[in-house]
Amino acid sequence: MANDGGRFELRQIIDSIGEAGQRLSEMGASEGAGGNLSICLLGPVLPHLEFSQTETIALPLCVPPLADATLVVTGSGTRSRDIARNPGACLAILEVQPGGEQALMRYSPSRTFARVTSEFNSHLAVHLDQVQRLGIGYHAVVHAQPRKLTYLSHLSEYQNEEYVNRRLFRWQPETVLNLPEGIAIVPFKVPSSDDLMRANVQSLRERRAAIWAKHGIMTRSSHSIAAAVDLIDYLEVAAEYECLDLSLGQRTQGLDESELASVCMQYGVERRFKPAR
């Protein structure tokens, strides 16, 4: 996402968030104002002239390693489907200040939100953890509520990590190829709480997707925000197959263990979640 001069073009970043928000809406994963997106950038950023207003805000946690980073984040109560049409109404640009306790927020005169997304503590904590561990300059985080995946997370057996991986990864070879590490499960936590933030960081440390039981999913990518949305897309399709199978009385087993193993061998992918038993 950086240009040839090694600088991030904020207009391109904003366009990518708009496209991601539109895709979430198309797949039914961001009803109303549900869902939120953010991108963390470390390095020079070419500004966007529409975001001409400023104010200083306190960050939900102290992030000294992110000093001078720029975060693009959705506003609370904004709709994912509206970002592409009117990004100034939906997005804030946060420039983390030295010390990591505050950020200079740049926003558009057309801003419609009072504050950034209420889940920003989880976004920021995941960005911090990944940047510290991997030394990356770009990181995207997406939270959404895809219908069938969220429904399954209300069933007690699908709140078991081994079980949900076994059930969802049996439907299409693409699922294991794109998420060989599997998906994590975060037990239900109050939305926006510190408990959810801490559990989410731990779950996403080695994985790129974590189902929030009875709430939705969070995904991350160090490549693009579109890649983070793609993970939700793959898993929601798997959940759709699973719901269909449940509705028909579980008439098929899907891909068996030997078939999954052969797919991974063919493509040189190392599966890192427990195999079916």
C-alpha positions as CSV (number, residue, x, y, z in Angstrom):
1,M,0.0,0.0,0.0
2,A,3.0,2.3,-0.1
3,N,4.0,4.3,-3.2
4,D,7.3,4.2,-4.9
5,G,8.7,6.7,-2.6
6,G,8.0,4.5,0.4
7,R,5.2,6.8,1.6
8,F,1.6,5.8,2.1
9,E,-1.0,7.6,0.0
10,L,-3.9,8.3,2.4
11,R,-6.4,8.6,-0.5
12,Q,-5.6,5.0,-1.6
13,I,-5.8,3.8,2.0
14,I,-9.2,5.4,2.4
15,D,-10.4,4.0,-0.9
16,S,-9.4,0.5,0.2
17,I,-11.4,0.9,3.5
18,G,-14.4,2.0,1.4
19,E,-14.2,-1.0,-0.8
20,A,-13.8,-3.3,2.3
21,G,-16.9,-1.7,3.9
22,Q,-18.9,-2.2,0.8
23,R,-18.0,-5.9,0.6
24,L,-18.9,-6.4,4.3
25,S,-22.3,-4.9,3.6
26,E,-22.8,-7.1,0.5
27,M,-22.1,-10.3,2.5
28,G,-24.6,-9.2,5.2
29,A,-21.8,-8.8,7.8
30,S,-22.4,-5.2,9.0
31,E,-26.1,-4.6,9.6
32,G,-26.9,-0.9,10.4
33,A,-23.9,0.5,12.1
34,G,-22.4,-2.9,13.0
35,G,-18.8,-3.6,12.2
36,N,-15.7,-1.5,12.3
37,L,-12.4,-1.2,10.4
38,S,-9.0,0.3,11.0
39,I,-5.6,0.4,9.4
40,C,-2.3,1.2,11.2
41,L,0.5,2.8,9.2
42,L,4.1,3.3,10.3
43,G,6.0,5.6,7.9
44,P,5.4,8.8,6.0
45,V,1.8,9.4,5.0
46,L,0.7,11.7,2.2
47,P,-2.3,13.7,3.6
48,H,-5.9,13.8,2.4
49,L,-7.0,17.5,2.1
50,E,-10.6,16.7,3.1
51,F,-9.5,15.8,6.7
52,S,-8.6,19.4,7.6
53,Q,-10.1,19.7,11.1
54,T,-8.1,18.6,14.2
55,E,-8.6,17.8,17.9
56,T,-6.6,15.9,20.4
57,I,-8.0,12.7,21.9
58,A,-6.9,10.3,24.6
59,L,-6.2,6.8,23.4
60,P,-7.9,3.8,25.2
61,L,-4.5,2.4,26.1
62,C,-0.9,3.7,26.2
63,V,1.0,2.7,23.0
64,P,4.5,4.2,23.1
65,P,5.8,1.8,20.3
66,L,3.1,3.3,18.0
67,A,4.3,6.9,18.5
68,D,4.2,8.7,15.1
69,A,2.0,6.0,13.6
70,T,-1.1,7.0,11.7
71,L,-4.3,5.1,12.2
72,V,-7.4,5.3,9.9
73,V,-10.5,4.2,11.8
74,T,-14.2,4.2,11.4
75,G,-16.4,6.4,13.6
76,S,-18.9,5.1,16.1
77,G,-22.3,4.7,14.6
78,T,-21.2,5.0,11.0
79,R,-22.3,2.5,8.4
80,S,-19.7,0.4,6.5
81,R,-21.7,0.7,3.3
82,D,-21.4,4.6,3.5
83,I,-17.6,4.8,3.7
84,A,-17.0,4.6,-0.1
85,R,-19.6,7.2,-0.8
86,N,-18.7,9.7,2.0
87,P,-15.4,8.8,3.7
88,G,-15.3,12.2,5.5
89,A,-18.5,11.4,7.3
90,C,-17.3,8.0,8.5
91,L,-13.5,8.0,9.1
92,A,-11.0,9.6,11.5
93,I,-7.2,9.9,10.9
94,L,-5.3,9.5,14.2
95,E,-1.7,10.5,14.5
96,V,-0.3,8.9,17.7
97,Q,1.7,11.5,19.7
98,P,5.0,10.9,21.5
99,G,4.5,8.9,24.6
100,G,1.6,7.0,23.1
101,E,-1.2,8.3,25.4
102,Q,-2.8,10.8,23.0
103,A,-3.5,11.2,19.3
104,L,-4.1,14.1,17.1
105,M,-7.4,13.3,15.3
106,R,-7.8,14.7,11.8
107,Y,-11.4,14.7,10.5
108,S,-13.5,16.2,7.8
109,P,-16.0,19.0,8.2
110,S,-18.6,16.4,7.1
111,R,-17.9,14.2,10.1
112,T,-21.1,12.6,11.5
113,F,-19.7,10.7,14.6
114,A,-18.9,11.9,18.1
115,R,-16.0,9.5,18.7
116,V,-14.2,6.6,17.0
117,T,-15.6,3.1,17.1
118,S,-16.3,1.7,20.6
119,E,-14.2,-1.3,19.7
120,F,-11.2,0.8,19.1
121,N,-9.4,-0.6,22.2
122,S,-9.4,-4.1,20.6
123,H,-8.2,-2.7,17.3
124,L,-5.4,-0.6,18.8
125,A,-4.2,-3.5,21.1
126,V,-4.0,-5.9,18.1
127,H,-2.2,-3.3,16.0
128,L,0.3,-2.8,18.9
129,D,0.9,-6.5,19.5
130,Q,1.5,-7.3,15.8
131,V,3.7,-4.2,15.1
132,Q,5.8,-5.0,18.2
133,R,6.2,-8.7,17.3
134,L,6.7,-8.5,13.6
135,G,8.1,-5.0,12.9
136,I,5.6,-4.4,10.1
137,G,4.6,-1.0,8.7
138,Y,1.1,-1.8,7.6
139,H,-1.6,-3.6,9.6
140,A,-5.4,-3.9,9.0
141,V,-8.1,-5.0,11.4
142,V,-11.8,-5.7,10.7
143,H,-14.6,-6.6,13.0
144,A,-17.9,-7.7,11.6
145,Q,-21.1,-9.7,12.4
146,P,-21.5,-12.2,9.5
147,R,-24.9,-13.8,10.1
148,K,-24.4,-17.5,9.9
149,L,-20.9,-17.5,11.5
150,T,-22.4,-15.5,14.4
151,Y,-25.4,-17.8,14.7
152,L,-23.1,-20.8,15.0
153,S,-21.2,-19.1,17.8
154,H,-24.4,-19.1,19.9
155,L,-24.3,-22.9,19.9
156,S,-22.3,-24.3,22.8
157,E,-20.5,-27.0,20.7
158,Y,-19.3,-24.3,18.3
159,Q,-17.7,-22.4,21.1
160,N,-15.1,-25.2,21.3
161,E,-12.1,-24.3,19.2
162,E,-11.2,-27.8,18.1
163,Y,-14.8,-28.5,17.2
164,V,-15.5,-25.4,15.2
165,N,-12.2,-25.7,13.2
166,R,-13.1,-29.3,12.4
167,R,-16.6,-28.5,11.3
168,L,-15.9,-25.4,9.2
169,F,-12.8,-26.5,7.4
170,R,-14.4,-29.6,6.0
171,W,-16.4,-27.8,3.3
172,Q,-14.0,-26.2,0.8
173,P,-10.3,-26.8,0.1
174,E,-9.9,-23.0,-0.1
175,T,-10.6,-22.6,3.6
176,V,-7.6,-24.5,4.8
177,L,-5.4,-23.0,2.1
178,N,-6.2,-19.5,3.2
179,L,-6.3,-20.1,6.9
180,P,-3.9,-23.0,7.6
181,E,-3.5,-21.8,11.2
182,G,-7.2,-22.2,11.9
183,I,-9.5,-19.8,13.8
184,A,-9.5,-18.9,17.4
185,I,-12.6,-18.7,19.7
186,V,-13.0,-15.9,22.2
187,P,-15.6,-16.8,24.9
188,F,-18.3,-14.2,25.2
189,K,-17.1,-10.9,26.7
190,V,-18.9,-7.6,27.1
191,P,-18.4,-5.6,23.9
192,S,-15.7,-2.9,24.1
193,S,-14.5,-4.2,27.5
194,D,-10.9,-4.6,28.6
195,D,-11.6,-8.4,29.1
196,L,-12.5,-8.6,25.4
197,M,-9.5,-6.6,24.4
198,R,-7.1,-8.8,26.3
199,A,-8.6,-12.1,25.1
200,N,-8.7,-10.8,21.5
201,V,-5.1,-9.9,21.5
202,Q,-4.1,-13.3,22.8
203,S,-6.3,-15.1,20.3
204,L,-5.0,-13.1,17.3
205,R,-1.3,-13.3,18.2
206,E,-0.7,-16.4,16.1
207,R,-3.9,-16.5,14.1
208,R,-5.6,-14.1,11.7
209,A,-9.2,-14.7,12.6
210,A,-11.0,-14.9,16.0
211,I,-14.7,-15.6,16.4
212,W,-16.2,-13.6,19.3
213,A,-18.8,-16.0,20.7
214,K,-22.3,-14.6,20.4
215,H,-20.9,-11.4,18.8
216,G,-19.1,-11.8,15.5
217,I,-15.5,-12.0,14.3
218,M,-12.3,-10.1,14.1
219,T,-9.7,-10.6,11.4
220,R,-6.3,-9.0,10.6
221,S,-3.9,-8.7,7.8
222,S,-0.4,-7.2,7.2
223,H,-1.0,-7.2,3.4
224,S,-4.3,-5.3,2.9
225,I,-7.7,-4.7,4.4
226,A,-9.2,-6.5,1.5
227,A,-7.3,-9.6,2.6
228,A,-8.8,-9.3,6.1
229,V,-12.3,-9.1,4.6
230,D,-11.6,-12.1,2.4
231,L,-11.0,-14.2,5.5
232,I,-14.4,-13.3,6.8
233,D,-15.8,-14.1,3.4
234,Y,-14.2,-17.6,3.4
235,L,-15.4,-18.4,6.9
236,E,-19.0,-17.1,6.3
237,V,-19.3,-19.4,3.2
238,A,-18.1,-22.3,5.4
239,A,-20.6,-21.4,8.0
240,E,-23.3,-21.3,5.3
241,Y,-22.5,-24.8,4.3
242,E,-22.5,-25.8,7.9
243,C,-25.9,-24.3,8.6
244,L,-27.3,-26.0,5.4
245,D,-25.9,-29.3,6.6
246,L,-27.5,-28.9,10.0
247,S,-30.8,-28.0,8.4
248,L,-30.8,-31.1,6.3
249,G,-30.0,-33.4,9.2
250,Q,-26.2,-33.6,8.7
251,R,-26.3,-35.9,5.7
252,T,-22.6,-35.5,4.7
253,Q,-19.2,-35.5,6.3
254,G,-17.6,-33.0,3.9
255,L,-13.9,-33.3,3.3
256,D,-12.5,-36.1,5.4
257,E,-9.1,-36.0,7.1
258,S,-7.2,-37.7,4.3
259,E,-8.7,-35.4,1.7
260,L,-7.7,-32.3,3.8
261,A,-4.2,-33.7,4.2
262,S,-3.8,-34.3,0.5
263,V,-4.9,-30.7,-0.3
264,C,-2.3,-29.3,2.1
265,M,0.4,-31.6,0.7
266,Q,-0.5,-30.6,-2.9
267,Y,-0.1,-26.9,-2.2
268,G,2.7,-27.1,0.4
269,V,0.6,-25.7,3.2
270,E,1.3,-26.7,6.8
271,R,-2.0,-27.0,8.7
272,R,-1.5,-25.8,12.2
273,F,-4.8,-26.6,13.9
274,K,-5.8,-30.0,15.3
275,P,-7.0,-32.6,12.7
276,A,-10.4,-34.2,12.8
277,R,-10.8,-37.3,14.9
